[in-house]
Amino acid sequence: MSTLNLTLLHTNDLHGRVEQVTKIGTLVRGIRREVTDKGGHCLYLDAGDCEDTILLESALTKGSAMDAILRSAGCDHVALGNAIPFRYGIQAIQGLADSFGKPILCGNMHWKDGSVPAGLRRYVIETLAGFQIAIIGLTAPMDPYNIFNVQVEYPETALPGLIDEAKADGARLILVVSHCGKKNDVKLAETVRGIDVLIGGHSHDRIEPPLVVNGAIITQAGQYGEVLGRIDLEIDTTTGNILQHTAQLIPVEQTIPADAQVLKGVDNERKRIHKISDIPLGTLEQEIGFIEGEECRAGNLLADALLEHFQDAQVSFVMGMHWEEGLKRGILTKGELFSANRSTGNPGRIRVTGRQLEHFLLQALQQDNITHKPPQMRGRMNGMPHVAGMQVVAYGEKPDKVEMFIGNRRIQPDEQLIAATSDYEISEILNFLPIPDDEVEYDLPTILPEVLETYIRRHTPLKEIHNGRITFIRSG
């Protein structure tokens, strides 16, 4: 009987934790050396979402910096997570692939004409000592993908055909790298036969020991690079069966030294970022302050930029939560802007009535809603609504009535208006004025910091941004 010893190393949901990746690189190179010295083979796989806007380098490159850093850590293949296509649109995937040096794996996403988006590959065949292994990528299907004109099939629908195709290409072992979450991975293994190993992500679970479901070995390595997953397989190359497996989650401790190649990769990306971040955008003649939970110049600047972004827009409205901090007076660089506003919101043009605007503002001006921190926003409060193109008068300590004016003319309840906003304000997450995606004209893949960049370039030197667009009249 001929056997193959294969070690699989895996991570998922790193979310911009560069320091952890420097240590993971040390572990990967050490384990790979140990395995190959004994005549075995080693692959390092990542199950998606290595990128995150908490890392400025990632925010400035639409995620691609993290993929370059992951490549320097010895990663062989990456599955598509949801962070980048949600934030920046499907077109941003090509940038990830370019920086990683290989296509990103995803077998269940395609344009509505059936073609595969640039930068993606459905699966890859790795040949180790003449034995062929298919590595198939999967990502979680979610409703927000609809706005990008892309279709994401349910994994249990897409996978059987992918397995058949991979086996027709000579694959003897099926390895799935899934960014679908533990619950969905278990369901997938229960539903689809032929999976040998399933390495998961998305739900941030630590699975130790691995689950074995319908013959599939299922594992996941938590989050943020806190652990490195390892599975050692002994494979019968005649039958393609896994004879035995052992697995562990290896703590990535602070005492582990940083890997020199990863540090070099990080340095290269920071040099690339500096070339981008040092680009001057214009001059601010006053400080653009941000005050969380209050009307402020930063919020009003974004409202102004959105109003101008759509030429026929009459009004705009946007929440304060898109800002991290304000902008200093003087020359503004791209790095400073994208550090202060890391929003991945997409600008949208909608038709609304005065009554709909009134409903939105009544909800948005309630103190409990201003300070509410939706779980999807990672600890950020919704903040104060900001407007442009109109003045708002709110009546009461907890407003029960608002009036909106364009100049001296009051907006009537049945009046139809063209409004500019972002996808967050009209989403079911905020739920103040949810509007179906097919009723919104989105400018994709533009994000809000890019809207601000264009506005500032056009208006430099940027003069005073006025507050006082929303007036409160207290009762009594």
C-alpha positions as CSV (number, residue, x, y, z in Angstrom):
1,M,0.0,0.0,0.0
2,S,1.3,3.4,-1.0
3,T,0.6,6.3,1.4
4,L,1.0,10.1,1.3
5,N,1.5,12.2,4.4
6,L,-0.1,15.6,4.1
7,T,-0.2,18.4,6.7
8,L,-2.8,21.1,6.3
9,L,-2.2,24.4,8.1
10,H,-5.1,26.8,8.2
11,T,-6.3,30.2,9.4
12,N,-9.5,32.2,9.0
13,D,-11.0,35.6,9.9
14,L,-7.6,37.2,10.6
15,H,-9.3,40.7,10.1
16,G,-6.1,42.7,9.7
17,R,-4.1,41.3,12.7
18,V,-0.7,41.8,11.1
19,E,1.3,41.2,14.2
20,Q,-0.3,37.7,14.5
21,V,0.5,37.0,10.9
22,T,4.2,37.7,11.5
23,K,4.2,35.0,14.1
24,I,2.1,32.6,12.1
25,G,4.7,32.9,9.3
26,T,7.3,31.6,11.8
27,L,5.2,28.7,12.7
28,V,4.3,27.8,9.1
29,R,7.9,27.8,8.0
30,G,9.0,25.7,10.9
31,I,6.2,23.1,10.5
32,R,6.7,23.0,6.7
33,R,10.4,22.3,7.2
34,E,9.7,19.6,9.8
35,V,7.1,17.9,7.5
36,T,9.2,18.0,4.3
37,D,12.3,16.8,6.1
38,K,10.3,13.6,6.9
39,G,9.2,13.2,3.3
40,G,5.7,14.7,3.8
41,H,3.9,17.6,2.1
42,C,2.5,20.7,3.6
43,L,-0.2,23.2,2.5
44,Y,-1.2,26.4,4.2
45,L,-4.8,27.5,3.5
46,D,-6.8,30.6,4.6
47,A,-10.7,30.5,4.8
48,G,-11.3,34.2,4.1
49,D,-11.6,37.6,5.7
50,C,-7.9,38.3,6.3
51,E,-8.7,41.9,5.4
52,D,-10.2,44.6,7.7
53,T,-10.6,48.4,7.8
54,I,-9.1,48.5,11.3
55,L,-5.9,48.3,9.4
56,L,-5.2,51.6,7.5
57,E,-3.1,49.7,4.9
58,S,-6.1,47.5,4.2
59,A,-8.5,50.4,4.0
60,L,-6.3,52.3,1.5
61,T,-5.9,49.3,-0.8
62,K,-9.4,47.9,-0.6
63,G,-8.0,44.9,1.3
64,S,-5.2,43.9,-1.0
65,A,-2.4,44.7,1.4
66,M,-3.4,41.9,3.8
67,D,-3.4,39.4,0.9
68,A,0.2,40.3,0.0
69,I,1.2,40.0,3.7
70,L,-0.6,36.6,3.9
71,R,1.4,35.4,0.8
72,S,4.6,36.4,2.5
73,A,3.6,34.1,5.4
74,G,3.7,31.1,3.1
75,C,0.0,30.9,2.4
76,D,-0.8,28.7,-0.6
77,H,-4.5,29.4,-1.3
78,V,-7.2,31.8,0.1
79,A,-10.9,31.4,-0.1
80,L,-13.1,34.4,-0.7
81,G,-14.6,36.0,2.5
82,N,-17.4,38.4,2.6
83,A,-15.6,41.5,3.9
84,I,-14.1,42.8,0.6
85,P,-16.9,42.2,-1.9
86,F,-19.5,43.6,0.5
87,R,-17.3,46.7,1.3
88,Y,-15.9,47.5,-2.1
89,G,-17.8,45.6,-4.7
90,I,-17.0,42.5,-6.8
91,Q,-14.4,44.5,-8.9
92,A,-12.1,44.7,-5.8
93,I,-11.5,40.9,-5.9
94,Q,-9.1,41.3,-8.8
95,G,-6.9,43.5,-6.5
96,L,-6.8,40.8,-3.9
97,A,-5.7,38.2,-6.4
98,D,-3.0,40.5,-7.9
99,S,-1.5,41.1,-4.4
100,F,-1.8,37.4,-3.4
101,G,-0.2,36.3,-6.7
102,K,-3.0,33.8,-7.4
103,P,-6.7,33.8,-8.0
104,I,-8.9,33.7,-4.9
105,L,-10.9,30.5,-4.6
106,C,-14.7,30.6,-4.8
107,G,-16.8,28.1,-6.6
108,N,-20.3,29.5,-5.9
109,M,-20.1,33.1,-7.1
110,H,-20.7,34.2,-10.7
111,W,-22.1,37.0,-12.7
112,K,-25.7,36.6,-13.7
113,D,-24.6,35.6,-17.2
114,G,-22.7,32.7,-15.7
115,S,-19.1,34.0,-16.1
116,V,-16.7,34.0,-13.1
117,P,-15.7,37.5,-11.8
118,A,-12.1,38.5,-12.5
119,G,-9.7,37.4,-9.8
120,L,-11.7,34.3,-8.8
121,R,-11.1,30.6,-9.5
122,R,-13.6,28.0,-8.6
123,Y,-11.1,25.3,-7.6
124,V,-7.5,24.4,-8.0
125,I,-5.8,21.0,-8.3
126,E,-2.6,20.4,-6.3
127,T,-0.4,17.5,-7.4
128,L,1.7,16.1,-4.6
129,A,4.0,13.1,-5.5
130,G,1.6,12.3,-8.4
131,F,-1.5,12.4,-6.1
132,Q,-4.0,15.0,-7.1
133,I,-6.0,17.0,-4.5
134,A,-8.9,19.4,-5.4
135,I,-9.2,22.6,-3.2
136,I,-12.6,24.1,-3.7
137,G,-13.5,27.6,-2.3
138,L,-17.0,28.6,-1.1
139,T,-18.4,31.8,0.3
140,A,-21.6,32.6,2.2
141,P,-24.6,33.6,0.1
142,M,-26.1,36.9,1.5
143,D,-28.8,39.3,0.3
144,P,-26.5,42.4,0.0
145,Y,-24.8,40.8,-3.0
146,N,-27.9,41.5,-5.1
147,I,-26.8,45.2,-5.5
148,F,-23.6,44.0,-7.3
149,N,-25.5,42.1,-10.0
150,V,-23.7,38.9,-8.9
151,Q,-25.3,35.5,-8.0
152,V,-24.0,33.5,-5.0
153,E,-25.4,29.9,-5.0
154,Y,-26.1,28.0,-1.9
155,P,-23.1,25.8,-1.2
156,E,-25.2,22.6,-1.2
157,T,-26.4,23.5,-4.7
158,A,-23.0,24.4,-6.2
159,L,-20.7,21.8,-4.5
160,P,-21.9,18.5,-6.1
161,G,-21.2,19.8,-9.6
162,L,-17.8,21.2,-8.5
163,I,-16.9,17.8,-6.9
164,D,-17.8,16.0,-10.1
165,E,-15.9,18.4,-12.3
166,A,-12.8,18.2,-10.0
167,K,-12.8,14.4,-10.0
168,A,-13.1,14.5,-13.8
169,D,-9.9,16.6,-13.7
170,G,-8.2,13.8,-11.8
171,A,-8.8,14.8,-8.2
172,R,-8.6,11.9,-5.7
173,L,-9.2,13.9,-2.6
174,I,-11.7,16.8,-2.1
175,L,-10.7,19.6,0.2
176,V,-13.2,22.4,0.7
177,V,-12.2,25.8,2.1
178,S,-15.4,27.4,3.2
179,H,-16.3,30.9,4.4
180,C,-19.8,29.9,5.3
181,G,-19.8,29.3,9.1
182,K,-19.8,26.2,11.3
183,K,-23.5,25.6,11.2
184,N,-23.7,25.8,7.4
185,D,-20.5,23.7,7.0
186,V,-22.1,20.9,9.1
187,K,-25.3,21.1,7.0
188,L,-23.2,21.0,3.9
189,A,-21.4,17.8,4.9
190,E,-24.7,16.2,5.9
191,T,-26.1,17.1,2.5
192,V,-23.3,16.6,0.0
193,R,-21.3,13.4,-0.2
194,G,-17.7,13.3,-1.3
195,I,-16.1,15.9,0.9
196,D,-12.9,14.6,2.6
197,V,-11.8,17.7,4.5
198,L,-13.6,21.0,5.2
199,I,-11.7,23.9,6.5
200,G,-14.1,26.6,7.7
201,G,-14.3,30.3,8.5
202,H,-16.8,33.1,9.0
203,S,-18.4,32.1,12.3
204,H,-15.1,32.6,14.3
205,D,-15.4,29.1,15.9
206,R,-12.6,27.0,17.3
207,I,-13.4,23.4,16.4
208,E,-11.1,21.1,18.4
209,P,-11.1,18.2,17.9
210,P,-12.4,18.2,14.4
211,L,-16.0,17.1,13.7
212,V,-16.5,14.1,11.4
213,V,-19.8,14.4,9.5
214,N,-20.7,12.0,6.8
215,G,-17.1,11.1,6.4
216,A,-16.0,14.8,6.1
217,I,-13.4,16.1,8.6
218,I,-14.5,19.6,9.6
219,T,-12.3,22.1,11.4
220,Q,-12.0,25.9,12.0
221,A,-9.3,28.0,13.7
222,G,-11.2,30.7,15.6
223,Q,-10.4,34.3,14.8
224,Y,-7.7,37.1,14.6
225,G,-4.8,34.6,14.2
226,E,-5.0,33.6,17.9
227,V,-4.4,30.0,16.8
228,L,-3.0,28.2,13.8
229,G,-4.9,25.1,12.8
230,R,-3.0,21.9,11.9
231,I,-4.3,18.6,10.5
232,D,-2.0,15.7,9.7
233,L,-3.5,13.2,7.2
234,E,-2.3,9.8,6.1
235,I,-3.8,9.1,2.7
236,D,-3.9,5.8,0.8
237,T,-2.9,6.9,-2.7
238,T,-4.4,3.8,-4.3
239,T,-8.0,4.3,-3.0
240,G,-7.8,8.0,-2.1
241,N,-9.1,7.3,1.4
242,I,-7.8,9.0,4.5
243,L,-6.5,6.3,6.7
244,Q,-6.0,8.4,9.8
245,H,-5.9,12.0,10.9
246,T,-4.7,14.0,13.9
247,A,-5.4,17.7,14.5
248,Q,-4.6,20.5,16.9
249,L,-5.1,24.3,17.2
250,I,-1.7,25.7,18.0
251,P,-1.7,28.9,20.1
252,V,0.0,31.9,18.4
253,E,1.7,33.2,21.5
254,Q,3.4,36.6,21.9
255,T,6.7,34.9,22.6
256,I,6.9,33.6,19.1
257,P,9.4,35.7,17.1
258,A,8.3,37.5,14.0
259,D,9.1,35.9,10.6
260,A,11.7,37.9,8.6
261,Q,9.9,37.3,5.3
262,V,6.6,38.5,6.7
263,L,8.2,41.6,8.2
264,K,9.7,42.2,4.7
265,G,6.2,41.8,3.2
266,V,4.7,44.2,5.7
267,D,7.5,46.7,5.0
268,N,6.9,46.5,1.3
269,E,3.2,47.1,1.7
270,R,3.8,50.1,4.0
271,K,6.1,51.6,1.4
272,R,3.3,51.1,-1.2
273,I,0.8,52.6,1.2
274,H,2.9,55.6,1.9
275,K,3.0,56.5,-1.8
276,I,-0.8,56.4,-1.7
277,S,-1.4,58.0,1.7
278,D,1.0,60.9,1.1
279,I,-0.9,62.2,-1.9
280,P,-2.3,65.7,-1.1
281,L,-6.0,66.2,-1.8
282,G,-6.4,69.8,-1.0
283,T,-6.4,72.4,1.8
284,L,-8.9,72.8,4.7
285,E,-9.3,76.4,5.9
286,Q,-10.8,75.2,9.1
287,E,-10.8,72.1,11.3
288,I,-13.5,69.6,10.3
289,G,-14.4,68.3,13.8
290,F,-16.2,65.1,14.5
291,I,-18.3,64.7,17.6
292,E,-19.9,61.3,18.1
293,G,-23.7,61.6,18.7
294,E,-23.9,65.3,17.7
295,E,-24.2,67.4,14.6
296,C,-20.7,68.2,13.5
297,R,-18.7,69.6,10.5
298,A,-17.5,66.1,9.5
299,G,-21.0,64.8,9.2
300,N,-22.1,67.9,7.3
301,L,-19.1,67.7,4.9
302,L,-20.1,64.2,4.0
303,A,-23.7,65.3,3.4
304,D,-22.5,68.1,1.2
305,A,-20.3,65.7,-0.8
306,L,-23.1,63.2,-1.3
307,L,-25.5,66.0,-2.5
308,E,-23.0,67.0,-5.1
309,H,-22.1,63.4,-6.1
310,F,-25.5,63.0,-7.8
311,Q,-26.1,66.0,-10.1
312,D,-29.9,65.9,-9.8
313,A,-30.1,65.3,-6.1
314,Q,-32.1,67.9,-4.2
315,V,-31.3,66.8,-0.6
316,S,-29.0,64.4,1.1
317,F,-29.0,62.6,4.5
318,V,-26.3,60.5,6.2
319,M,-25.5,59.3,9.7
320,G,-22.5,60.3,11.7
321,M,-21.3,56.8,12.2
322,H,-19.2,56.8,9.0
323,W,-16.5,58.9,10.7
324,E,-13.7,57.7,13.1
325,E,-12.3,61.2,13.8
326,G,-12.2,64.7,12.3
327,L,-9.8,66.4,10.0
328,K,-7.2,69.0,10.9
329,R,-6.9,72.4,9.4
330,G,-4.3,72.7,6.6
331,I,-3.1,70.4,3.8
332,L,-5.1,67.1,3.8
333,T,-3.5,63.9,2.5
334,K,-5.3,60.8,1.2
335,G,-4.0,58.8,4.2
336,E,-5.5,61.3,6.7
337,L,-8.9,61.3,5.0
338,F,-9.1,57.5,4.7
339,S,-7.9,57.2,8.3
340,A,-10.6,59.6,9.5
341,N,-13.4,58.1,7.4
342,R,-13.0,54.3,6.8
343,S,-16.6,53.8,5.7
344,T,-17.2,51.3,3.0
345,G,-20.7,52.6,2.4
346,N,-21.8,53.0,-1.3
347,P,-23.5,56.2,-2.4
348,G,-27.0,55.8,-3.6
349,R,-29.6,57.9,-5.3
350,I,-33.3,57.4,-4.3
351,R,-36.7,58.9,-4.9
352,V,-38.5,59.7,-1.7
353,T,-41.5,61.6,-0.5
354,G,-41.5,64.3,2.1
355,R,-43.4,61.9,4.3
356,Q,-40.6,59.2,4.0
357,L,-37.9,61.8,4.8
358,E,-39.9,62.9,7.9
359,H,-40.3,59.3,9.1
360,F,-36.5,58.8,8.7
361,L,-35.6,61.9,10.6
362,L,-38.1,61.3,13.4
363,Q,-36.4,57.9,14.0
364,A,-32.9,59.1,13.5
365,L,-33.3,62.0,16.0
366,Q,-34.4,59.9,18.9
367,Q,-31.6,59.8,21.5
368,D,-31.9,56.1,21.9
369,N,-31.4,55.6,18.2
370,I,-28.5,58.0,18.0
371,T,-26.6,56.1,20.7
372,H,-27.6,52.7,19.6
373,K,-24.7,50.4,18.6
374,P,-25.8,47.8,16.0
375,P,-23.7,44.6,16.3
376,Q,-22.8,44.9,12.7
377,M,-21.0,48.2,13.4
378,R,-18.5,46.8,15.8
379,G,-19.1,49.1,18.7
380,R,-19.9,52.3,16.8
381,M,-23.1,54.2,17.6
382,N,-25.4,55.3,14.8
383,G,-24.7,58.9,15.6
384,M,-26.6,62.0,14.6
385,P,-28.2,62.4,11.2
386,H,-26.7,65.1,8.9
387,V,-28.3,66.8,6.0
388,A,-27.6,69.0,3.0
389,G,-29.8,70.9,0.6
390,M,-32.4,71.4,3.4
391,Q,-33.0,72.7,6.9
392,V,-34.7,70.6,9.5
393,V,-36.7,71.8,12.5
394,A,-37.4,69.1,15.2
395,Y,-40.0,69.7,17.9
396,G,-39.8,68.3,21.4
397,E,-37.2,66.8,23.7
398,K,-37.9,63.5,22.0
399,P,-39.0,64.8,18.7
400,D,-42.5,63.9,17.7
401,K,-42.7,66.3,14.7
402,V,-40.2,67.5,12.2
403,E,-40.5,70.1,9.4
404,M,-38.1,70.2,6.5
405,F,-37.3,73.3,4.3
406,I,-35.6,73.9,1.0
407,G,-34.8,77.6,1.3
408,N,-38.0,79.1,2.8
409,R,-40.3,76.5,1.3
410,R,-41.5,73.7,3.4
411,I,-41.2,70.2,1.9
412,Q,-44.7,68.8,1.7
413,P,-45.6,65.2,2.7
414,D,-46.6,64.1,-0.8
415,E,-43.8,65.9,-2.5
416,Q,-41.4,63.7,-4.6
417,L,-37.7,64.4,-4.1
418,I,-34.4,63.0,-5.4
419,A,-32.2,62.3,-2.4
420,A,-28.6,61.2,-2.0
421,T,-27.5,58.9,0.8
422,S,-25.6,55.6,1.4
423,D,-26.6,52.0,1.6
424,Y,-26.4,52.0,5.4
425,E,-29.1,54.7,5.9
426,I,-31.6,52.8,3.8
427,S,-30.7,49.3,5.0
428,E,-32.6,47.0,7.2
429,I,-29.7,47.2,9.7
430,L,-30.6,50.8,10.6
431,N,-34.3,50.1,9.7
432,F,-35.4,53.8,9.7
433,L,-36.2,53.8,6.0
434,P,-35.5,50.4,4.4
435,I,-35.6,50.6,0.7
436,P,-35.3,47.6,-1.7
437,D,-32.0,47.5,-3.6
438,D,-33.8,47.4,-6.9
439,E,-35.3,50.9,-6.1
440,V,-31.8,52.4,-5.5
441,E,-29.4,53.7,-8.1
442,Y,-26.0,52.8,-6.5
443,D,-22.7,54.2,-7.7
444,L,-20.6,51.0,-7.5
445,P,-18.0,50.2,-6.5
446,T,-17.5,53.8,-5.2
447,I,-17.2,54.2,-1.4
448,L,-17.8,57.2,0.8
449,P,-14.2,58.2,1.4
450,E,-13.8,58.4,-2.4
451,V,-16.9,60.7,-2.6
452,L,-15.2,62.9,0.0
453,E,-11.9,62.8,-1.9
454,T,-13.6,64.0,-5.1
455,Y,-15.5,66.8,-3.3
456,I,-12.4,68.1,-1.5
457,R,-10.3,68.1,-4.6
458,R,-13.0,70.1,-6.4
459,H,-13.5,72.6,-3.7
460,T,-10.0,73.2,-2.4
461,P,-9.2,75.3,-0.5
462,L,-12.3,74.1,1.4
463,K,-13.9,77.0,3.3
464,E,-16.2,76.9,6.3
465,I,-18.6,74.0,6.7
466,H,-21.7,75.3,8.5
467,N,-23.4,73.6,11.4
468,G,-27.0,74.3,12.6
469,R,-28.7,72.5,9.8
470,I,-31.0,70.8,12.3
471,T,-32.7,73.0,14.9
472,F,-34.4,71.7,18.0
473,I,-37.4,73.6,19.5
474,R,-38.0,72.3,23.0
475,S,-41.6,72.1,24.2
476,G,-42.8,74.4,27.0
